[in-house]
Amino acid sequence: MKVDAVILAGGDGEVIDPTCKFKGLVPVAGKPLVEWVVDAFCAATTINEIAVVMPTAEGLGSWVDRVDKLVVSDGMFMDNALAGAASFRADRPVLIATGDIPLVTPDAIDDLVRASLETEADFIYPMVRRDEMERQFPGSERTYFRLKSGSHTGGNAMLANPRLIPAARDLGQRLFDQRKNTIGMLRIAGVGFVVRFVMGRLEPQDLAGKIQQLLGGTGAAVVTPHASLAVDVDKPSDLALVERVLRERACASE
């Protein structure tokens, strides 16, 4: 089974590059940031159609011709996600990903989609173990949360049942706003959940259960070995790391 994909490529680019208004268009190793993500999604075998959500349709470049839909939306994160998901029919799951993960690979996307579909859940969130993150991308700066099985960070994607996304709008926006604040995210889940987290008693299935409770659909958490799903570009130091890795990949392929 294939799924549709929404790539969210908005955001303030000037915090990374003062000359670039939109984050998705920040130059990274010779290409706009979002183009690296589009390349990976186009090469993935589990993706049916791709919609890119941008604040503008002007001056984007030739990569636009390789996607199926360009959705112009400049709202909050969840509003943009809803706009992208609404551009598809509601009979296939939708993989929603941020457009600032230029190291993501087609294999990472395909493995995530397959593992997520196997859960048969409505909302599936990927997690990466800290040791995998630090082994694959030493020097990357991430927010980690401690589970009974070790420290993890969240991937920048989620597979979702498109029929249930509108009902998750408010909660999803709150979680996105707190994405860099582990305790802030956990407070949304309730005091008892926070206490269990602080005491190191949570497991991935506990997170899945909380997703189900909060969103009203079934939830699942998938631990993926593909750390590239969690390497995003939010600041200049992230850009330096990403460009170094992309140069190394280019040299290795020659």
C-alpha positions in Angstrom: 0.0 0.0 0.0 1.2 3.5 -0.8 0.4 6.7 1.1 0.2 10.3 0.2 2.8 12.8 1.5 2.6 16.4 2.7 5.8 18.3 3.1 5.5 21.5 5.2 8.1 23.9 3.8 7.0 27.2 5.5 8.6 29.0 8.4 11.0 31.9 8.9 14.1 31.4 6.8 15.8 34.6 8.2 16.7 32.9 11.5 19.0 30.7 9.4 19.9 32.9 6.4 19.1 36.7 6.8 18.7 36.9 3.0 16.0 34.2 2.7 12.5 35.0 3.8 11.1 31.4 3.7 12.7 28.5 5.4 12.0 26.0 2.7 14.0 28.1 0.2 17.2 28.5 2.4 20.2 27.4 0.2 21.7 24.1 1.4 24.7 22.7 -0.5 23.6 24.3 -3.7 19.8 23.6 -3.5 16.8 25.0 -1.6 16.3 23.1 1.7 13.0 21.7 0.7 14.4 20.3 -2.6 16.5 17.8 -0.7 13.4 16.5 1.0 11.4 16.4 -2.2 14.2 14.4 -3.8 14.0 11.8 -1.1 10.2 11.5 -1.2 10.2 11.3 -5.0 12.6 8.3 -4.8 10.6 6.5 -2.1 8.6 3.6 -3.3 5.8 3.9 -0.7 4.7 7.4 -1.7 1.8 7.9 -4.1 1.4 11.6 -4.4 3.3 14.5 -2.9 2.0 17.9 -1.8 4.3 20.7 -0.8 2.8 23.4 1.4 4.6 26.8 1.0 3.7 30.4 1.9 4.2 31.5 -1.8 4.2 30.1 -5.3 6.7 32.6 -6.6 10.4 32.0 -7.3 10.5 28.4 -6.1 12.6 26.8 -8.8 12.3 23.7 -11.0 11.8 21.2 -8.2 8.1 22.2 -8.1 7.6 20.3 -11.4 8.5 17.0 -9.6 5.7 17.3 -7.0 2.0 16.6 -7.6 0.5 19.5 -5.7 1.7 22.9 -4.5 -0.5 24.2 -1.8 -0.1 27.9 -0.9 -0.7 28.4 2.8 1.0 30.6 5.4 -0.9 29.7 8.6 0.0 28.0 11.8 1.7 24.6 11.6 -1.5 22.5 11.9 -3.4 24.8 9.5 -0.8 24.2 6.9 -0.9 20.4 7.6 -4.7 20.5 7.2 -4.4 22.4 3.9 -1.9 19.9 2.6 -4.0 16.8 3.7 -7.2 18.3 2.3 -5.6 18.4 -1.2 -5.8 14.6 -1.4 -8.7 12.2 -1.3 -9.4 10.9 2.2 -9.0 7.2 1.3 -5.3 6.9 1.9 -3.1 7.6 5.0 -1.1 10.8 4.8 2.6 11.1 5.8 3.1 14.6 7.1 6.7 15.7 7.3 8.5 19.0 7.8 10.5 20.3 4.8 13.6 20.9 6.9 15.1 17.4 7.1 17.5 17.4 4.1 19.4 14.3 5.2 16.3 12.1 5.1 16.7 9.1 2.7 14.2 7.2 0.5 14.9 4.1 2.7 14.1 6.0 5.8 10.8 7.1 4.4 9.9 3.6 3.1 10.8 1.8 6.3 8.8 4.3 8.4 5.7 4.0 6.1 5.8 0.2 6.2 6.4 0.0 10.0 3.6 2.5 10.6 1.1 0.7 8.3 1.8 -2.5 10.2 0.5 -0.9 13.4 -2.9 -0.2 11.7 -3.2 2.8 14.0 -4.6 6.2 13.1 -1.7 8.3 14.3 1.9 6.9 14.2 4.9 8.9 15.5 8.5 7.9 14.9 11.2 8.0 17.6 15.0 7.6 17.3 17.2 6.3 20.1 19.7 8.8 21.4 22.6 6.4 20.9 21.6 5.9 17.2 21.3 9.7 16.8 24.7 10.4 18.2 26.3 7.5 16.4 25.0 8.5 13.0 25.1 12.3 13.3 27.6 13.2 16.0 27.3 16.9 17.0 23.6 17.1 16.2 21.5 19.0 18.7 18.2 17.4 19.7 15.7 17.5 22.5 15.6 14.0 24.1 13.0 12.4 26.4 13.9 9.6 28.7 11.9 6.3 28.6 12.4 3.1 30.5 14.2 1.7 27.5 16.5 4.7 27.1 16.5 8.3 25.8 14.8 9.1 22.5 14.1 12.0 20.2 11.1 12.5 17.9 11.2 12.2 14.2 10.0 15.1 12.0 7.1 13.1 10.5 3.8 11.5 11.4 1.6 9.1 9.5 -2.1 9.9 10.0 -5.6 9.0 9.1 -6.7 12.0 7.1 -10.3 11.8 8.3 -9.1 12.4 11.9 -6.6 15.2 11.3 -9.2 18.1 11.6 -10.2 16.9 15.1 -6.5 16.9 16.1 -5.9 20.5 15.0 -5.8 22.3 18.4 -3.9 19.6 20.3 -1.5 19.1 17.4 -0.7 22.8 17.4 -0.1 22.9 21.1 2.3 19.9 20.8 4.1 21.6 17.9 4.5 24.8 19.9 6.1 22.8 22.7 8.2 20.5 20.5 11.5 21.8 21.9 10.3 21.6 25.5 10.0 18.1 26.8 8.2 19.0 30.0 5.9 21.4 28.2 4.8 18.6 25.9 4.3 16.2 28.8 2.3 18.7 30.8 -0.3 18.6 28.0 -0.5 14.8 28.7 -1.4 15.3 32.4 0.4 15.3 35.8 0.3 11.5 36.2 1.9 11.0 32.9 4.6 13.6 33.8 5.4 11.8 37.1 5.8 8.5 35.4 8.1 10.2 32.8 10.3 11.8 35.5 10.6 8.5 37.2 11.7 6.8 34.0 8.7 4.4 33.9 7.3 5.1 30.4 7.8 3.0 27.3 6.9 3.7 23.7 3.6 1.9 24.1 2.7 4.3 26.9 3.2 7.2 24.5 1.0 5.4 22.0 -1.7 5.0 24.5 -1.6 8.7 25.4 -1.8 9.6 21.7 -4.9 7.5 21.5 -6.4 9.1 24.6 -5.7 12.7 23.5 -6.6 12.5 19.8 -9.5 10.2 19.9 -8.1 7.7 17.4 -5.7 4.8 17.8 -2.1 5.7 18.3 1.3 4.0 17.9 4.9 4.9 18.4 7.5 3.4 16.1 11.2 3.3 17.0 13.1 3.7 13.8 16.9 3.3 13.3 16.8 6.0 10.6 18.2 9.1 12.5 18.0 11.1 9.3 14.3 11.6 10.1 15.2 13.7 13.1 18.0 15.9 11.7 16.2 19.2 11.1 17.6 22.7 10.2 16.5 25.3 12.8 19.6 27.4 13.2 23.0 28.1 11.5 24.8 25.4 13.5 22.3 22.8 12.1 23.0 24.0 8.6 26.8 23.5 9.1 26.3 19.9 10.2 23.9 19.1 7.4 26.1 20.6 4.7 29.1 18.6 6.0 27.1 15.3 5.8 25.8 16.1 2.3 29.4 16.8 1.2 30.5 13.5 2.7 27.7 11.7 0.9 28.6 13.3 -2.4 32.2 12.3 -2.1 31.3 8.7 -1.2 29.1 8.4 -4.3 31.8 9.6 -6.7 
